[in-house]
Amino acid sequence: MFRPTLTALSKKSSQAWVARQGRDHFVKLRVASQFKSRSAFKLIELDDQLDFLKHPDVNVVVDLGASPGGWSQVVSQRLGYGDGTQLEPEEDEHVTRETFKPRPKKKRIMPSLPGSAYDPLNIDTIEHEIAQRERAGHGFIVAVDLLPIGTIPGVRSVRGDFLQPEVNREIQELIWRRTKRDLPGPVSEARVDVVLSDMAPNISGHAIRDMELSYDLCMAVLNFAKRNLRAAHEIGRPMGGALVLKNFASNAMAEFRREHLEPYFHTVHSVKPQSSRSESSESYLVCRGWQPADGFRPSFGFL
Ligand SMILES: C[S@@+](CC[C@H](N)C(=O)[O-])C[C@H]1O[C@@H](n2cnc3c(N)ncnc32)[C@H](O)[C@@H]1O
Protein backbone atom coordinates (compact mmCIF):
# COMPACT_ATOMS: atom_id res chain seq x y z
CA MET A 1 0.00 0.00 0.00
CA PHE A 2 1.26 3.50 -0.78
CA ARG A 3 2.03 5.52 2.30
CA PRO A 4 2.96 9.12 1.69
CA THR A 5 6.21 10.10 3.38
CA LEU A 6 6.33 13.04 5.74
CA THR A 7 8.21 15.08 3.15
CA ALA A 8 5.67 14.24 0.44
CA LEU A 9 2.87 15.17 2.82
CA SER A 10 4.39 18.45 3.89
CA LYS A 11 5.20 19.35 0.27
CA LYS A 12 1.62 18.57 -0.69
CA SER A 13 0.16 20.56 2.17
CA SER A 14 2.42 23.53 1.51
CA GLN A 15 1.40 23.42 -2.17
CA ALA A 16 -2.24 23.37 -1.06
CA TRP A 17 -1.52 26.31 1.25
CA VAL A 18 0.10 28.30 -1.58
CA ALA A 19 -2.83 27.48 -3.90
CA ARG A 20 -5.35 28.51 -1.23
CA GLN A 21 -3.49 31.75 -0.53
CA GLY A 22 -3.59 32.54 -4.25
CA ARG A 23 -7.37 32.06 -4.39
CA ASP A 24 -8.09 33.82 -1.11
CA HIS A 25 -10.02 37.05 -1.60
CA PHE A 26 -8.68 38.56 1.65
CA VAL A 27 -5.07 37.73 0.80
CA LYS A 28 -5.51 39.62 -2.49
CA LEU A 29 -7.12 42.51 -0.63
CA ARG A 30 -4.24 42.59 1.83
CA VAL A 31 -1.66 42.77 -0.93
CA ALA A 32 -3.56 45.63 -2.53
CA SER A 33 -4.10 47.47 0.75
CA GLN A 34 -0.62 47.47 2.34
CA PHE A 35 -2.03 45.94 5.52
CA LYS A 36 0.64 43.87 7.19
CA SER A 37 -1.69 40.91 7.66
CA ARG A 38 -4.86 39.39 6.35
CA SER A 39 -6.11 39.47 9.97
CA ALA A 40 -6.59 43.24 9.63
CA PHE A 41 -9.87 42.55 7.81
CA LYS A 42 -11.17 40.56 10.76
CA LEU A 43 -10.82 43.56 13.07
CA ILE A 44 -12.36 45.85 10.45
CA GLU A 45 -15.38 43.55 10.25
CA LEU A 46 -15.68 43.24 14.04
CA ASP A 47 -15.51 47.00 14.60
CA ASP A 48 -17.81 47.82 11.67
CA GLN A 49 -20.35 45.43 13.15
CA LEU A 50 -20.03 46.25 16.85
CA ASP A 51 -18.49 49.72 16.91
CA PHE A 52 -15.98 49.72 19.79
CA LEU A 53 -13.07 51.71 18.34
CA LYS A 54 -14.35 54.81 16.55
CA HIS A 55 -15.33 56.97 19.51
CA PRO A 56 -13.59 60.18 20.57
CA ASP A 57 -13.35 58.81 24.13
CA VAL A 58 -11.30 55.80 22.97
CA ASN A 59 -7.73 56.84 23.75
CA VAL A 60 -5.80 53.84 24.97
CA VAL A 61 -5.90 50.51 23.14
CA VAL A 62 -3.81 47.45 23.97
CA ASP A 63 -3.27 44.99 21.10
CA LEU A 64 -2.06 41.61 22.41
CA GLY A 65 -0.51 39.23 19.89
CA ALA A 66 -0.03 42.12 17.49
CA SER A 67 2.70 40.96 15.10
CA PRO A 68 3.05 41.57 12.20
CA GLY A 69 0.81 44.55 12.92
CA GLY A 70 -2.39 44.40 10.85
CA TRP A 71 -4.72 45.02 13.81
CA SER A 72 -2.53 47.82 15.13
CA GLN A 73 -2.67 49.47 11.70
CA VAL A 74 -6.48 49.33 11.76
CA VAL A 75 -6.59 50.83 15.28
CA SER A 76 -4.05 53.47 14.26
CA GLN A 77 -6.31 54.53 11.38
CA ARG A 78 -9.39 54.51 13.58
CA LEU A 79 -7.73 56.75 16.15
CA GLY A 80 -7.06 59.21 13.36
CA TYR A 81 -3.40 58.49 12.56
CA GLY A 82 -2.98 58.68 8.82
CA ASP A 83 -5.57 58.74 6.09
CA GLY A 84 -6.11 55.02 5.67
CA THR A 85 -2.84 54.35 3.90
CA GLN A 86 0.12 53.10 5.85
CA LEU A 87 3.67 54.18 5.51
CA GLU A 88 5.28 52.58 2.52
CA PRO A 89 6.47 49.04 3.38
CA GLU A 90 10.15 49.82 3.02
CA GLU A 91 9.71 52.72 5.45
CA ASP A 92 7.51 50.74 7.69
CA GLU A 93 9.39 47.56 8.45
CA HIS A 94 12.99 48.39 9.01
CA VAL A 95 13.50 52.10 9.02
CA THR A 96 16.79 52.84 10.60
CA ARG A 97 19.29 55.31 9.32
CA GLU A 98 21.42 52.38 8.21
CA THR A 99 18.78 50.35 6.39
CA PHE A 100 16.53 53.02 4.90
CA LYS A 101 16.33 52.94 1.11
CA PRO A 102 15.05 56.04 -0.67
CA ARG A 103 11.91 55.63 -2.76
CA PRO A 104 11.67 56.80 -6.35
CA LYS A 105 10.92 60.52 -6.44
CA LYS A 106 7.38 60.22 -7.80
CA LYS A 107 6.27 58.14 -4.78
CA ARG A 108 7.47 60.66 -2.21
CA ILE A 109 4.83 61.78 0.23
CA MET A 110 6.50 65.08 1.06
CA PRO A 111 8.25 66.96 -1.74
CA SER A 112 10.81 68.57 0.52
CA LEU A 113 11.34 69.55 4.10
CA PRO A 114 11.98 72.96 5.47
CA GLY A 115 15.41 73.12 6.94
CA SER A 116 16.75 70.02 5.23
CA ALA A 117 18.92 71.47 2.55
CA TYR A 118 20.82 68.26 1.95
CA ASP A 119 19.00 65.02 2.69
CA PRO A 120 19.87 62.54 -0.04
CA LEU A 121 18.40 59.58 1.84
CA ASN A 122 15.17 61.43 2.52
CA ILE A 123 15.47 60.58 6.22
CA ASP A 124 14.21 63.89 7.56
CA THR A 125 11.25 63.61 5.23
CA ILE A 126 10.26 60.23 6.66
CA GLU A 127 10.66 61.40 10.25
CA HIS A 128 8.62 64.47 9.43
CA GLU A 129 5.90 62.29 7.86
CA ILE A 130 5.75 60.06 10.93
CA ALA A 131 5.64 63.09 13.25
CA GLN A 132 2.83 64.64 11.17
CA ARG A 133 0.72 61.53 11.40
CA GLU A 134 1.41 61.28 15.13
CA ARG A 135 0.02 64.80 15.55
CA ALA A 136 -3.12 64.01 13.58
CA GLY A 137 -4.28 61.12 15.77
CA HIS A 138 -5.37 60.93 19.38
CA GLY A 139 -4.40 58.51 22.14
CA PHE A 140 -2.04 55.63 21.68
CA ILE A 141 -1.82 51.92 21.07
CA VAL A 142 0.39 49.47 22.97
CA ALA A 143 1.17 46.48 20.75
CA VAL A 144 2.58 43.33 22.37
CA ASP A 145 4.07 40.24 20.75
CA LEU A 146 6.83 37.68 20.95
CA LEU A 147 7.76 38.76 17.42
CA PRO A 148 8.73 42.18 16.11
CA ILE A 149 6.18 44.78 14.99
CA GLY A 150 7.21 47.50 12.53
CA THR A 151 6.73 51.24 12.92
CA ILE A 152 3.07 52.28 12.90
CA PRO A 153 1.91 55.80 13.76
CA GLY A 154 0.54 56.01 17.30
CA VAL A 155 1.83 52.54 18.21
CA ARG A 156 4.39 51.68 20.88
CA SER A 157 5.45 48.08 20.92
CA VAL A 158 6.52 45.73 23.68
CA ARG A 159 8.30 42.58 22.63
CA GLY A 160 7.93 39.56 24.89
CA ASP A 161 5.71 36.84 26.25
CA PHE A 162 2.49 38.34 27.56
CA LEU A 163 2.27 35.53 30.12
CA GLN A 164 5.48 36.66 31.83
CA PRO A 165 5.02 39.01 34.80
CA GLU A 166 7.91 41.26 33.72
CA VAL A 167 6.28 41.80 30.33
CA ASN A 168 2.98 42.65 32.01
CA ARG A 169 4.88 45.13 34.15
CA GLU A 170 6.50 46.70 31.09
CA ILE A 171 3.09 47.12 29.42
CA GLN A 172 1.71 48.66 32.59
CA GLU A 173 4.57 51.12 32.93
CA LEU A 174 4.28 52.14 29.31
CA ILE A 175 0.56 52.83 29.77
CA TRP A 176 1.20 54.92 32.89
CA ARG A 177 4.02 56.90 31.32
CA ARG A 178 2.03 57.71 28.20
CA THR A 179 -1.17 58.40 30.12
CA LYS A 180 0.63 60.84 32.39
CA ARG A 181 2.20 62.59 29.42
CA ASP A 182 -0.68 62.62 26.95
CA LEU A 183 -4.02 62.40 28.69
CA PRO A 184 -5.80 64.76 31.05
CA GLY A 185 -6.99 63.59 34.44
CA PRO A 186 -5.39 61.50 37.15
CA VAL A 187 -3.17 58.57 36.27
CA SER A 188 -5.18 55.69 37.63
CA GLU A 189 -4.67 51.98 37.39
CA ALA A 190 -7.45 51.65 34.85
CA ARG A 191 -6.90 53.79 31.78
CA VAL A 192 -7.35 51.37 28.89
CA ASP A 193 -10.45 51.75 26.71
CA VAL A 194 -10.11 48.64 24.55
CA VAL A 195 -8.15 45.41 25.05
CA LEU A 196 -7.73 43.32 21.90
CA SER A 197 -6.30 39.81 21.82
CA ASP A 198 -5.60 37.94 18.62
CA MET A 199 -3.13 35.68 20.44
CA ALA A 200 -3.17 31.99 19.70
CA PRO A 201 -0.96 29.39 21.34
CA ASN A 202 1.45 27.36 19.25
CA ILE A 203 -0.65 24.40 18.17
CA SER A 204 0.83 21.16 19.50
CA GLY A 205 -1.62 18.91 17.66
CA HIS A 206 -2.85 17.48 20.96
CA ALA A 207 -6.49 18.68 21.04
CA ILE A 208 -6.96 18.81 24.82
CA ARG A 209 -3.59 20.43 25.45
CA ASP A 210 -4.26 23.04 22.75
CA MET A 211 -7.66 23.83 24.23
CA GLU A 212 -6.12 24.25 27.69
CA LEU A 213 -3.43 26.59 26.34
CA SER A 214 -6.02 28.68 24.55
CA TYR A 215 -8.17 28.82 27.71
CA ASP A 216 -5.15 29.90 29.80
CA LEU A 217 -4.36 32.71 27.36
CA CYS A 218 -7.98 33.92 27.49
CA MET A 219 -7.90 33.86 31.30
CA ALA A 220 -4.63 35.84 31.40
CA VAL A 221 -6.09 38.43 29.00
CA LEU A 222 -9.25 38.71 31.09
CA ASN A 223 -7.16 39.29 34.23
CA PHE A 224 -5.23 42.01 32.44
CA ALA A 225 -8.52 43.57 31.28
CA LYS A 226 -9.94 43.47 34.83
CA ARG A 227 -7.02 45.53 36.10
CA ASN A 228 -6.81 47.95 33.22
CA LEU A 229 -10.17 48.55 31.53
CA ARG A 230 -12.06 51.74 32.24
CA ALA A 231 -15.58 50.97 33.37
CA ALA A 232 -18.52 51.97 31.18
CA HIS A 233 -19.92 54.34 33.84
CA GLU A 234 -16.55 56.16 34.12
CA ILE A 235 -16.52 56.64 30.35
CA GLY A 236 -20.18 57.69 30.31
CA ARG A 237 -21.17 55.33 27.49
CA PRO A 238 -22.97 52.01 28.13
CA MET A 239 -20.79 50.15 25.61
CA GLY A 240 -17.54 51.80 26.77
CA GLY A 241 -14.71 49.57 28.00
CA ALA A 242 -14.36 46.74 25.50
CA LEU A 243 -12.53 43.44 25.28
CA VAL A 244 -12.07 41.42 22.08
CA LEU A 245 -10.84 37.90 22.58
CA LYS A 246 -9.86 35.34 19.98
CA ASN A 247 -10.90 31.86 21.07
CA PHE A 248 -11.41 28.36 19.80
CA ALA A 249 -14.79 26.75 20.39
CA SER A 250 -14.92 24.30 23.32
CA ASN A 251 -17.16 23.50 26.28
CA ALA A 252 -14.63 25.16 28.57
CA MET A 253 -14.81 28.38 26.52
CA ALA A 254 -18.62 28.32 26.64
CA GLU A 255 -18.41 28.10 30.43
CA PHE A 256 -15.73 30.83 30.53
CA ARG A 257 -18.10 33.10 28.62
CA ARG A 258 -21.04 32.35 30.96
CA GLU A 259 -19.07 32.63 34.21
CA HIS A 260 -16.39 35.21 33.55
CA LEU A 261 -17.65 37.49 30.78
CA GLU A 262 -21.43 37.74 30.65
CA PRO A 263 -21.91 38.90 34.28
CA TYR A 264 -19.42 41.75 33.86
CA PHE A 265 -20.05 43.18 30.40
CA HIS A 266 -23.18 44.86 29.11
CA THR A 267 -23.14 42.69 25.99
CA VAL A 268 -21.06 39.73 24.80
CA HIS A 269 -21.19 38.66 21.16
CA SER A 270 -19.45 35.74 19.54
CA VAL A 271 -18.53 36.63 15.97
CA LYS A 272 -16.92 34.60 13.21
CA PRO A 273 -15.78 37.23 10.67
CA GLN A 274 -16.15 36.39 6.97
CA SER A 275 -12.42 36.91 6.63
CA SER A 276 -11.73 34.12 9.17
CA ARG A 277 -11.11 30.86 7.34
CA SER A 278 -14.17 28.62 7.53
CA GLU A 279 -12.09 25.52 8.32
CA SER A 280 -10.73 27.18 11.49
CA SER A 281 -12.73 26.90 14.73
CA GLU A 282 -11.58 30.38 15.78
CA SER A 283 -14.08 33.07 16.60
CA TYR A 284 -14.00 36.34 18.55
CA LEU A 285 -15.80 37.21 21.74
CA VAL A 286 -16.59 40.91 21.58
CA CYS A 287 -17.46 42.13 25.08
CA ARG A 288 -18.65 45.72 25.47
CA GLY A 289 -19.61 47.83 28.47
CA TRP A 290 -17.26 46.72 31.24
CA GLN A 291 -19.12 46.92 34.54
CA PRO A 292 -16.98 45.55 37.35
CA ALA A 293 -19.03 44.34 40.28
CA ASP A 294 -18.10 45.91 43.62
CA GLY A 295 -14.73 44.59 44.60
CA PHE A 296 -14.37 42.73 41.31
CA ARG A 297 -11.29 44.64 40.23
CA PRO A 298 -8.45 42.67 41.80
CA SER A 299 -6.05 44.53 44.00
CA PHE A 300 -3.16 45.75 41.98
CA GLY A 301 -0.60 43.11 41.13
CA PHE A 302 0.70 41.33 38.11
CA LEU A 303 -0.95 38.19 36.68
C1 LIG B 1 -2.70 35.51 14.53
S1 LIG B 1 -1.22 36.29 14.99
C2 LIG B 1 -1.72 37.96 15.22
C3 LIG B 1 -1.93 38.74 13.94
C4 LIG B 1 -2.14 40.21 14.24
N1 LIG B 1 -3.40 40.44 14.93
C5 LIG B 1 -2.14 41.03 12.99
O1 LIG B 1 -3.19 41.57 12.61
O2 LIG B 1 -1.09 41.19 12.37
C6 LIG B 1 -1.02 35.75 16.65
C7 LIG B 1 0.18 36.36 17.35
O3 LIG B 1 0.09 36.03 18.74
C8 LIG B 1 1.42 36.04 19.22
N2 LIG B 1 1.44 35.37 20.54
C9 LIG B 1 1.02 34.13 20.87
N3 LIG B 1 1.23 33.88 22.17
C10 LIG B 1 1.79 35.01 22.69
C11 LIG B 1 2.25 35.37 23.99
N4 LIG B 1 2.16 34.53 25.04
N5 LIG B 1 2.77 36.60 24.17
C12 LIG B 1 2.87 37.46 23.14
N6 LIG B 1 2.45 37.17 21.87
C13 LIG B 1 1.92 35.97 21.65
C14 LIG B 1 2.19 35.27 18.14
O4 LIG B 1 3.57 35.56 18.21
C15 LIG B 1 1.53 35.81 16.86
O5 LIG B 1 2.28 36.85 16.29
The ligand as a Tripos MOL2 file, in Angstrom:
@<TRIPOS>MOLECULE
LIG
   27    29     1     0     0
SMALL
NO_CHARGES

@<TRIPOS>ATOM
      1 C1         -2.6950   35.5100   14.5300 C.3       1 LIG1
      2 S1         -1.2160   36.2900   14.9930 S.3       1 LIG1
      3 C2         -1.7220   37.9590   15.2190 C.3       1 LIG1
      4 C3         -1.9340   38.7400   13.9440 C.3       1 LIG1
      5 C4         -2.1440   40.2120   14.2360 C.3       1 LIG1
      6 N1         -3.4010   40.4370   14.9350 N.3       1 LIG1
      7 C5         -2.1420   41.0260   12.9850 C.2       1 LIG1
      8 O1         -3.1880   41.5660   12.6100 O.co2     1 LIG1
      9 O2         -1.0930   41.1940   12.3690 O.co2     1 LIG1
     10 C6         -1.0210   35.7510   16.6490 C.3       1 LIG1
     11 C7          0.1760   36.3630   17.3500 C.3       1 LIG1
     12 O3          0.0930   36.0350   18.7390 O.3       1 LIG1
     13 C8          1.4180   36.0360   19.2220 C.3       1 LIG1
     14 N2          1.4390   35.3730   20.5380 N.ar      1 LIG1
     15 C9          1.0180   34.1260   20.8670 C.ar      1 LIG1
     16 N3          1.2280   33.8830   22.1660 N.ar      1 LIG1
     17 C10         1.7860   35.0050   22.6880 C.ar      1 LIG1
     18 C11         2.2510   35.3690   23.9950 C.ar      1 LIG1
     19 N4          2.1610   34.5250   25.0400 N.pl3     1 LIG1
     20 N5          2.7710   36.6010   24.1690 N.ar      1 LIG1
     21 C12         2.8710   37.4640   23.1350 C.ar      1 LIG1
     22 N6          2.4530   37.1730   21.8740 N.ar      1 LIG1
     23 C13         1.9240   35.9660   21.6520 C.ar      1 LIG1
     24 C14         2.1920   35.2740   18.1430 C.3       1 LIG1
     25 O4          3.5670   35.5610   18.2110 O.3       1 LIG1
     26 C15         1.5280   35.8060   16.8640 C.3       1 LIG1
     27 O5          2.2790   36.8480   16.2920 O.3       1 LIG1
@<TRIPOS>BOND
     1     1     2 1
     2     2     3 1
     3     2    10 1
     4     3     4 1
     5     4     5 1
     6     5     6 1
     7     5     7 1
     8     7     8 2
     9     7     9 1
    10    10    11 1
    11    11    12 1
    12    11    26 1
    13    12    13 1
    14    13    14 1
    15    13    24 1
    16    14    15 ar
    17    14    23 ar
    18    15    16 ar
    19    16    17 ar
    20    17    18 ar
    21    17    23 ar
    22    18    19 1
    23    18    20 ar
    24    20    21 ar
    25    21    22 ar
    26    22    23 ar
    27    24    25 1
    28    24    26 1
    29    26    27 1
@<TRIPOS>SUBSTRUCTURE
     1 LIG1         1 GROUP 0 **** ****
